[in-house]
Amino acid sequence: MPESYIKRILDARIYDVATETPLEGMRQLSHRFNNRILLKREDLQPVFSFKIRGAYNKLLQLPPEERARGVIAASAGNHAQGLAMGAAQLGVRATIVMPTTTPQIKVNAVRMRGAEVVLHGDTFDEAKTRAQQLVDERGLVFVHPYDDPDVIAGQGTVAMELLRQHSGNLDAVFIPVGGGGLAAGMAAYIKYVRPEVKVYAVEPEEAACLKAALAAGERVCLPQVGLFADGVAVAQIGEETFRVLKDTVDGVITVSTDEVCAAIKDIFEDTRSIAEPAGAVGLAGLKKFVDQSGCRNASLATVCSGANTNFDRLRYISERTEIGEKREAVLAVTIPEQPGSYLRFCRDLGDRAITEFNYRYANGGEAHIFVGLQVSADEDRHALVDRLQGGGYQVTDLTDNEMAKLHIRHLVGGRAPGLRDEVVYRFEFPERPGALRKFLEQLAGRWNITLFHYRNHGAAYGRVLVGMEVAPAEREQLRELLNQLHYPYWDESDNPAYRFFLAS
């Protein structure tokens, strides 16, 4: 039962390495949302993440003979740094297996804390498999990043501090979920000590493994997960964490990439600190709850769980923030290809700010414009679309169109009138040398590449848009080949953004 964790949490002696982090009021966001919003600053830990708590608590519970053997973990980020720091404190030898796609800043951070780094595979699963092999080969002790009672208890100290720091009325707590270690530890403590407080788990829409498990009544494995919020990009909730969470959470909220980007901006504006995507997931869920429930004058808390992000990733985050805040509409608008039509269109927009405007000549009859416009909320966006359509414009709302936001806004005008049988696919490639070459070698010159767009977002995976000239009779053969690549991909050949701006 979850109650069994209370003594473990109270007995956790982690504060010779971990810090009791502050619970700060978010003044600007609280004013905007007419609620008291509190942020637990786990980004202020020595390793810039709550993970130090669970990793160190696990090390403390190991018998001396197991510590003497050394410990090992598979991790691309925060758990790796937490375990490395805790092991250094106790004089325990630590080995961390990291995917070869791990950004160098994280590899260096782990090495600087004295751990041996083994780079293996493109994915976490491949790194984990290698870690298990090294357990057998070297006799090391595996420290799981979340599915371990001692790790869960260490993470539960976040809730112990939170309730002590805020003894007044508290209506709800919003906790980010990846494998579930933080959420399980916090939920177990909160529901035991303050059962009236609502506990909501928050997951990215692209990695909602807890939501899927609760719906099925058992753990399920997602076929693939989105990688933007890499700290919570887990395909299957932990076994022990699910056992705890299914009895302690009051609901699961899922959030989009754009909503997470907006929450990163909110944290920056209130604290002048930059959260990593996973670190802002909880706040994104809190904001969505307030928006959907309409609650006012409530006390709501969440956890900024980490701040380990690459600096060059910020350009992608800032690009998506306005849409996440529902302050930008991205539209495809058709206007007559004739003198004066642009002026008329701009006049019809009134004083509304234009954030982006892209166009290239297509034919003599009409022009397709890719335009970004400032709006105040979803209702304002819908009203704008209705007004433009009422004025005689053909309008397609691309605000929620992933391909349009990732690629088309940088490719507008790339038509090829003589092209036949073009198909378009969107991929996520591992950000490592040879990934593109592997893709091209698999194609082996069988199909002509007609379009290629790649952007580096400062993450382990790059986003790629590829067009190919493929006869209808060969398209099933192409899909079979793409399945063998084991890269996540989406067929975008019928995407309206492609049809408006790129298709011949």
Protein Blocks (a to p, Z undefined) as FASTA:
>chain_A
ZZlmmmmmmmpcfklmbccddddddfklmmmnopacddddfklpmnopaklmmmmmmmmm
pcfklmmnopadddfblmmmmmmmmmmmnopacdddddfklcfklmmmmmmnopacdded
jbfklmmmmmmmmmmmnopacddfklcfklmmmmmmmmmmmmmmmmbccfbdcdddfeom
mmmmmmmmmmmmmmmbccdddddfklcmklmmmmnopacddfbdcfklmmlmcfbdcfkl
mmmmmmmpgbdcdddfklmmmmmmmmmmmnopacdfklmmmmmmmmmmmmmnopahiacd
dddfbjcdcfklmmmmmmmmmmmnopaccddddddddehklmmmmmmnomadcfbdcddd
fblmbccdddddddfbfklmmmmmmmmmmnopacddfklmmklmmmmmmmgoiacfkbgh
iacddddddddehklmmmmmmnnomaccfbdcdddehiabdcddddddddfklmmmmmmm
mmmnopacddfklgmklmmmmpZZ
